[in-house]
Amino acid sequence: MSIKLIPGPRPGTEGGGSPPKAGTASGRTDAVYPRYKIQDSATRGEVSAKARDAVAQRLARAFDQAVRLLHGGKNKEALIAWRKVLKLAPKLPEAHVNMGFTLLSLGRPEDARAFFNSAIMLRAGQANAYYGLALALNQLHDTKGAIRAMRDYLKYTDPDDPYAEKARLLIRIWRQCSTSGPTTAFGTGKGPKDSQ
């Protein structure tokens, strides 16, 4: 029997709510991860609550481990851990965003861009995906695209978000530098992650 995760609504996130915070996953997977209907892929029938809980717990552990590795600067190990998370929950936008930030930290902005875009496709209001996309586009020397993505970040994020001021600063810097060529000033650092 193979188990398939099908995303369902997570309370409070219908309008692109805040991403989950790391460290809260242990013990309360329902509060952090989207609720999933778990189905047996052979019969397409719903499986037991016990099986659903087991998958949710594996997902929570894998997500927490990947966050710890990313925050610990173990980027290659984090990359492997995010692949594991994405295998368990391929439609979890938070995992796509964090995979993007991991790839950025490994100097792979083109691959990172693909993951930020996939997170946006999964949840259009995933604010930190736009932030990461802006950083990736800047590293790919697409200053106009970076500015557009950062403006989208500001549109979807809280005005009090600690990264909002940095986003506004980056937009100003990128505008100034767009006439003199591409820049990565302030654009290579880490941005907001789902794991905050």
N, C-alpha and C positions, 0 to 999 in steps of 0.2 A: 504494500500500500504506500502510495506517495501522497504527501500532504501539500496542498496548495494554499497560499495565503491570498485572500481577496480583501482589499482594503474596504473598510466601511467608514462612516463618519465618526469623527472624534468630537465629543462634546466641546463646544466653544471654539471650534476651528473652522466652521463652515465658511467664514469670510477671510480665511488665510490668517488665522490666529498666530499667537506667539509659538515659536518652536519649543520643544521640551528642553528642560535643563538637565545637564548631566548630573549623575550622582543621585538622582531621585528615582531612577529606574528600579533599583533593587527593592523587591518586595511589593511594589505597586505598579506593575506593568500597565495596568489599565489607565493609570493617570498620566503616563508618559508617552506611550506608543498608541498609534491609531488602533481602534478595535478592528479585528479581522474576523471574517467568517472563514473558518478553516474547513476545507472540503477534501474528501477522498477523491483524488483525480480519476480513479478507476470508475467509481460509481457516481461521481458528482454529488454524492450525498453528504450531508453535514456529519462531521465526526463528533465524538463525545467532548464534553466540557473538559475532561481530564487531558485529552490529546491537545485541545486548543490551549489550555493553560501551560502544558509542557512546551509547546512551540513558543508561546509568548515569553516564557521564562528563558528559553534558549536565546531568543531575540534580545531580551533585556541584558542578559550576561554578555552577549557578543557586542552589543552597542556600547555598553559601559567599558568593556575592554578596549575597544577601538578608540573611544574618547580618551581614556587614560594614556594609551600609546601616542596618540596625536599630541596631547598636551605635554607629554613627557619628551617630545622631540624625536621619538622613535618612528620616523615617517615611513620607512620601508615596512616595518612591522605593522604600522597602522594601515597601510595600503592593503596588506593581506587581510587584516581584521575587517576592514570595510567591505572587502569582497565577500567575506563570510556573512556579514550583515545583509548585504544586498542579495545574496543567495537565499537567505531566509525571508527577506521582505523586499523584493525588487521594486515595489511601488512606494517605498517610504522616502518622501522627499528629503527628510533630514539626513538620511544616509547618503543620498546623492550629493547634498551640499557638503557634508563633511569629507566625502571622497574627493570632491573638487578642491577643498582647502588642502587636503593631504597631497594631491597631485601638484598644486601650486607650490607647496613647500619642497617638493622634489624637483622643481624647475620644469614642470610639464604643463605649461599654460594652455596648450591646445587641447589636451586631454581633459584638463580641469574645466575648460569652457564647455565641453560636451556634457559633463556631469551637472554643471550649474544650469545649463539649458534644460536638461532632463528634469531637474528638480522643479524648474519653473513650469514645465509642461505638466508635471504631476499636480502642482499647486501654484497657481499664478500669483498668489499673494505671499509666497515664501521670500520674505524680505532679504534674508541673508544670502539667498541665492543670487540676487541682483548685485549685492556688494561683492561677492566672490567673482561673479561674471565681470564686473567692472575692473577688478584687479587683473583678471586673466586677459581681458581685452587690452588693457593698458600694456601688459607685458608683451602682447602680440602686436603692439604699435598701432592699435586702433583707438586713438584718443577720442574720436567722436562717439564711437560705440561705448567706450568706457564711461564717458560723461552721461550718455543716455541711460546706461544701466545704473549708474550711481543715482541719477535723478529718480529712477524707478524705485531704488532702495529707499530713498527719502519719502517717496509717496506711500510705501507700504509699512514703514517702520514708525514707531512711536517718536514724537519729536524729542522726548526726553531720553531716548536710547543713547547710551554712551558713545556709540559709533556715529551718531548723526552729525555731530560737530566735525569729526574727522572726515566724514563723507563730504560735507560742504567744503572743507579745506582742500580735499583732493580735487573736487570739481574746479575750484579756483586755480589750483596749481596746474591742472591739466589744460584749462582754458588758456592760461598764460603761456604754457609750453607748446600748445598746439601750433603756434605760428613759428616756433623755433625748432620743432621736431619732437619726436616721442620722448617720453620720460618714464622712469620707473621710480622717481622720487616719492617716497612715502607709499608707493603702490605695491611694494613687495612684501610688506608686513602682513601679519595675520589679521583678519577681520573678524566680524562676529560669526560665531558658529552656533549650530544647534546645541552644542554642548556647553553653552554658557550657563 
